[in-house]
Amino acid sequence: MVKHLTTFDPTRINGSESLQSLGRSGDIEYLKLEDASEIDRFHIVGVEEGDLAGGGFEFFRGLGIIGYRNTFKMWLRKFPRPVFIVAVKNRNIVSWVFIEEWDSSAKDGSAVWVLRAIETIVPLRKHRVGYRLMMLGAKHSVGYLITKPLTPEASRFFKRAGFMELEEFRKVPIDLSRNPGYVILPPFQKTKLMNGMERYFSPHKMGEEDVKDIL
């Protein structure tokens, strides 16, 4: 059952700036987090809780990582700051994406970012929540964006967004010889992705603005 909208007061987050709303679609808000303390504003549903129909997040379980909250906080303490964007519904984080800078630049000198992980809770998969997050992540990572799909489904997901196999380039723009399995979203494909972005979000929420009343 959807809860009644309440006022979100960002000033209650000690030592951090107001949260940025990057977009909204229906009753889901997309927020860019930049400080570890901001994680405590939200509930994170792990698969062991199962208090949302179909269960919660489960990606970490396969990697032997315990604790989404602590892991998210650890990422947000990194420097340079990663791109960490969450989808929030009724104060629950229902999807997230983690992107950080690659350890080397592209051959043309452009920055390279790597999408390390993206996950959506089971009940909201196939609703393009993760796709919206990926689009926002691409927008906030200047230069090339790379990732390593781990499943055929993930490969199709990124291919649909414009990521390219190395064999598709006449000249591969990034040296990935020691990192097999990666695909690349080059700037020109990113531009195509951004051009169709607005239709995925409510028009009045597409700007970067402080959160006022999201939940």
Contacts in CASP RR format, 6 or more apart in sequence:
PFRMAT RR
TARGET T0000
AUTHOR 0000-0000-0000
METHOD contacts of the structure
MODEL  1
MVKHLTTFDPTRINGSESLQSLGRSGDIEYLKLEDASEIDRFHIVGVEEG
DLAGGGFEFFRGLGIIGYRNTFKMWLRKFPRPVFIVAVKNRNIVSWVFIE
EWDSSAKDGSAVWVLRAIETIVPLRKHRVGYRLMMLGAKHSVGYLITKPL
TPEASRFFKRAGFMELEEFRKVPIDLSRNPGYVILPPFQKTKLMNGMERY
FSPHKMGEEDVKDIL
2 27 0 8 1.000
2 90 0 8 1.000
3 90 0 8 1.000
3 215 0 8 1.000
5 213 0 8 1.000
5 215 0 8 1.000
6 213 0 8 1.000
6 215 0 8 1.000
7 212 0 8 1.000
7 213 0 8 1.000
8 19 0 8 1.000
8 211 0 8 1.000
8 212 0 8 1.000
8 213 0 8 1.000
8 214 0 8 1.000
8 215 0 8 1.000
10 17 0 8 1.000
10 18 0 8 1.000
10 19 0 8 1.000
10 210 0 8 1.000
10 211 0 8 1.000
11 18 0 8 1.000
13 19 0 8 1.000
13 35 0 8 1.000
13 37 0 8 1.000
13 38 0 8 1.000
13 41 0 8 1.000
14 37 0 8 1.000
15 35 0 8 1.000
15 37 0 8 1.000
16 34 0 8 1.000
16 35 0 8 1.000
16 37 0 8 1.000
16 38 0 8 1.000
17 34 0 8 1.000
17 35 0 8 1.000
18 210 0 8 1.000
18 211 0 8 1.000
19 31 0 8 1.000
19 32 0 8 1.000
19 33 0 8 1.000
19 38 0 8 1.000
19 41 0 8 1.000
19 210 0 8 1.000
19 211 0 8 1.000
20 31 0 8 1.000
20 32 0 8 1.000
20 34 0 8 1.000
20 208 0 8 1.000
20 209 0 8 1.000
20 210 0 8 1.000
20 211 0 8 1.000
21 29 0 8 1.000
21 30 0 8 1.000
21 31 0 8 1.000
21 205 0 8 1.000
21 207 0 8 1.000
21 208 0 8 1.000
21 209 0 8 1.000
21 210 0 8 1.000
21 211 0 8 1.000
21 214 0 8 1.000
22 30 0 8 1.000
22 31 0 8 1.000
22 32 0 8 1.000
22 85 0 8 1.000
22 136 0 8 1.000
22 140 0 8 1.000
22 207 0 8 1.000
22 208 0 8 1.000
23 29 0 8 1.000
23 30 0 8 1.000
23 136 0 8 1.000
23 201 0 8 1.000
23 202 0 8 1.000
23 205 0 8 1.000
23 206 0 8 1.000
23 207 0 8 1.000
24 30 0 8 1.000
24 201 0 8 1.000
24 202 0 8 1.000
24 205 0 8 1.000
24 214 0 8 1.000
25 129 0 8 1.000
25 132 0 8 1.000
25 200 0 8 1.000
25 201 0 8 1.000
25 202 0 8 1.000
26 202 0 8 1.000
27 89 0 8 1.000
27 90 0 8 1.000
28 87 0 8 1.000
28 88 0 8 1.000
28 89 0 8 1.000
28 94 0 8 1.000
28 129 0 8 1.000
29 87 0 8 1.000
29 88 0 8 1.000
29 89 0 8 1.000
29 205 0 8 1.000
29 211 0 8 1.000
29 214 0 8 1.000
29 215 0 8 1.000
30 85 0 8 1.000
30 86 0 8 1.000
30 87 0 8 1.000
30 88 0 8 1.000
30 132 0 8 1.000
30 133 0 8 1.000
30 136 0 8 1.000
30 201 0 8 1.000
31 85 0 8 1.000
31 86 0 8 1.000
31 87 0 8 1.000
31 88 0 8 1.000
31 211 0 8 1.000
31 214 0 8 1.000
32 83 0 8 1.000
32 84 0 8 1.000
32 85 0 8 1.000
32 136 0 8 1.000
32 140 0 8 1.000
32 208 0 8 1.000
33 39 0 8 1.000
33 72 0 8 1.000
33 76 0 8 1.000
33 84 0 8 1.000
33 85 0 8 1.000
33 86 0 8 1.000
34 76 0 8 1.000
34 81 0 8 1.000
34 84 0 8 1.000
35 76 0 8 1.000
36 72 0 8 1.000
36 73 0 8 1.000
36 74 0 8 1.000
36 76 0 8 1.000
36 77 0 8 1.000
38 76 0 8 1.000
39 69 0 8 1.000
39 72 0 8 1.000
39 73 0 8 1.000
39 76 0 8 1.000
40 69 0 8 1.000
41 91 0 8 1.000
42 86 0 8 1.000
42 88 0 8 1.000
42 91 0 8 1.000
42 92 0 8 1.000
42 93 0 8 1.000
43 91 0 8 1.000
43 92 0 8 1.000
43 93 0 8 1.000
44 57 0 8 1.000
44 68 0 8 1.000
44 69 0 8 1.000
44 72 0 8 1.000
44 92 0 8 1.000
44 93 0 8 1.000
45 51 0 8 1.000
45 52 0 8 1.000
45 55 0 8 1.000
45 56 0 8 1.000
45 57 0 8 1.000
45 92 0 8 1.000
45 93 0 8 1.000
45 94 0 8 1.000
45 121 0 8 1.000
46 55 0 8 1.000
46 56 0 8 1.000
46 57 0 8 1.000
46 58 0 8 1.000
46 68 0 8 1.000
47 55 0 8 1.000
47 56 0 8 1.000
47 57 0 8 1.000
47 58 0 8 1.000
47 61 0 8 1.000
49 55 0 8 1.000
49 56 0 8 1.000
50 56 0 8 1.000
52 92 0 8 1.000
52 94 0 8 1.000
52 121 0 8 1.000
52 123 0 8 1.000
53 123 0 8 1.000
54 121 0 8 1.000
54 122 0 8 1.000
54 123 0 8 1.000
55 121 0 8 1.000
55 122 0 8 1.000
55 123 0 8 1.000
56 121 0 8 1.000
56 122 0 8 1.000
57 68 0 8 1.000
57 119 0 8 1.000
57 121 0 8 1.000
58 122 0 8 1.000
59 117 0 8 1.000
59 119 0 8 1.000
60 66 0 8 1.000
60 67 0 8 1.000
60 68 0 8 1.000
60 71 0 8 1.000
65 71 0 8 1.000
72 84 0 8 1.000
72 96 0 8 1.000
75 82 0 8 1.000
75 84 0 8 1.000
75 98 0 8 1.000
75 100 0 8 1.000
76 82 0 8 1.000
76 84 0 8 1.000
78 100 0 8 1.000
80 100 0 8 1.000
80 101 0 8 1.000
82 98 0 8 1.000
82 99 0 8 1.000
82 100 0 8 1.000
82 101 0 8 1.000
83 97 0 8 1.000
83 98 0 8 1.000
83 99 0 8 1.000
83 100 0 8 1.000
83 113 0 8 1.000
83 137 0 8 1.000
83 140 0 8 1.000
83 141 0 8 1.000
84 96 0 8 1.000
84 97 0 8 1.000
84 98 0 8 1.000
84 99 0 8 1.000
85 96 0 8 1.000
85 97 0 8 1.000
85 133 0 8 1.000
85 136 0 8 1.000
85 137 0 8 1.000
85 140 0 8 1.000
86 93 0 8 1.000
86 95 0 8 1.000
86 96 0 8 1.000
86 133 0 8 1.000
87 93 0 8 1.000
87 94 0 8 1.000
87 95 0 8 1.000
87 96 0 8 1.000
87 120 0 8 1.000
87 129 0 8 1.000
87 130 0 8 1.000
87 132 0 8 1.000
87 133 0 8 1.000
88 94 0 8 1.000
88 214 0 8 1.000
88 215 0 8 1.000
89 124 0 8 1.000
90 215 0 8 1.000
91 215 0 8 1.000
94 120 0 8 1.000
94 121 0 8 1.000
94 124 0 8 1.000
94 129 0 8 1.000
95 118 0 8 1.000
95 119 0 8 1.000
95 120 0 8 1.000
95 121 0 8 1.000
95 124 0 8 1.000
95 129 0 8 1.000
95 130 0 8 1.000
95 133 0 8 1.000
96 117 0 8 1.000
96 118 0 8 1.000
96 119 0 8 1.000
96 133 0 8 1.000
97 115 0 8 1.000
97 117 0 8 1.000
97 118 0 8 1.000
97 130 0 8 1.000
97 133 0 8 1.000
97 134 0 8 1.000
97 136 0 8 1.000
97 137 0 8 1.000
98 115 0 8 1.000
98 116 0 8 1.000
98 117 0 8 1.000
98 118 0 8 1.000
99 113 0 8 1.000
99 114 0 8 1.000
99 115 0 8 1.000
99 116 0 8 1.000
99 137 0 8 1.000
99 140 0 8 1.000
99 141 0 8 1.000
99 145 0 8 1.000
100 113 0 8 1.000
100 114 0 8 1.000
100 116 0 8 1.000
101 111 0 8 1.000
101 112 0 8 1.000
101 113 0 8 1.000
101 114 0 8 1.000
102 111 0 8 1.000
102 112 0 8 1.000
102 113 0 8 1.000
102 114 0 8 1.000
102 146 0 8 1.000
102 174 0 8 1.000
104 112 0 8 1.000
104 174 0 8 1.000
104 175 0 8 1.000
105 111 0 8 1.000
105 112 0 8 1.000
106 112 0 8 1.000
106 143 0 8 1.000
106 144 0 8 1.000
106 173 0 8 1.000
106 174 0 8 1.000
107 171 0 8 1.000
107 173 0 8 1.000
107 174 0 8 1.000
107 175 0 8 1.000
108 173 0 8 1.000
110 143 0 8 1.000
110 144 0 8 1.000
110 173 0 8 1.000
110 187 0 8 1.000
111 141 0 8 1.000
111 142 0 8 1.000
111 143 0 8 1.000
111 144 0 8 1.000
112 143 0 8 1.000
112 144 0 8 1.000
112 145 0 8 1.000
112 146 0 8 1.000
112 174 0 8 1.000
113 141 0 8 1.000
113 142 0 8 1.000
113 143 0 8 1.000
113 144 0 8 1.000
113 145 0 8 1.000
113 146 0 8 1.000
114 145 0 8 1.000
114 146 0 8 1.000
114 147 0 8 1.000
115 134 0 8 1.000
115 137 0 8 1.000
115 145 0 8 1.000
115 146 0 8 1.000
115 147 0 8 1.000
116 147 0 8 1.000
118 130 0 8 1.000
118 133 0 8 1.000
118 134 0 8 1.000
120 127 0 8 1.000
120 129 0 8 1.000
120 130 0 8 1.000
120 133 0 8 1.000
128 200 0 8 1.000
131 157 0 8 1.000
131 160 0 8 1.000
131 161 0 8 1.000
131 200 0 8 1.000
132 200 0 8 1.000
132 201 0 8 1.000
134 157 0 8 1.000
134 158 0 8 1.000
134 161 0 8 1.000
135 161 0 8 1.000
135 193 0 8 1.000
135 194 0 8 1.000
135 197 0 8 1.000
135 200 0 8 1.000
137 145 0 8 1.000
138 145 0 8 1.000
138 161 0 8 1.000
138 185 0 8 1.000
138 190 0 8 1.000
138 193 0 8 1.000
138 194 0 8 1.000
139 190 0 8 1.000
139 194 0 8 1.000
139 197 0 8 1.000
143 187 0 8 1.000
143 190 0 8 1.000
144 173 0 8 1.000
144 174 0 8 1.000
144 184 0 8 1.000
144 185 0 8 1.000
144 186 0 8 1.000
144 187 0 8 1.000
145 163 0 8 1.000
145 184 0 8 1.000
145 185 0 8 1.000
145 190 0 8 1.000
146 174 0 8 1.000
146 176 0 8 1.000
146 182 0 8 1.000
146 183 0 8 1.000
146 184 0 8 1.000
146 185 0 8 1.000
147 158 0 8 1.000
147 163 0 8 1.000
147 182 0 8 1.000
147 183 0 8 1.000
147 185 0 8 1.000
148 179 0 8 1.000
148 181 0 8 1.000
148 182 0 8 1.000
148 183 0 8 1.000
149 155 0 8 1.000
149 157 0 8 1.000
149 158 0 8 1.000
149 181 0 8 1.000
149 183 0 8 1.000
155 183 0 8 1.000
158 183 0 8 1.000
158 185 0 8 1.000
159 183 0 8 1.000
161 185 0 8 1.000
161 193 0 8 1.000
162 185 0 8 1.000
162 189 0 8 1.000
162 192 0 8 1.000
162 193 0 8 1.000
163 183 0 8 1.000
163 184 0 8 1.000
163 185 0 8 1.000
163 189 0 8 1.000
164 183 0 8 1.000
164 184 0 8 1.000
164 185 0 8 1.000
164 186 0 8 1.000
164 189 0 8 1.000
165 183 0 8 1.000
166 172 0 8 1.000
166 176 0 8 1.000
166 182 0 8 1.000
166 183 0 8 1.000
166 184 0 8 1.000
169 184 0 8 1.000
169 186 0 8 1.000
172 184 0 8 1.000
173 184 0 8 1.000
173 186 0 8 1.000
174 184 0 8 1.000
176 182 0 8 1.000
176 184 0 8 1.000
185 193 0 8 1.000
197 206 0 8 1.000
198 206 0 8 1.000
END
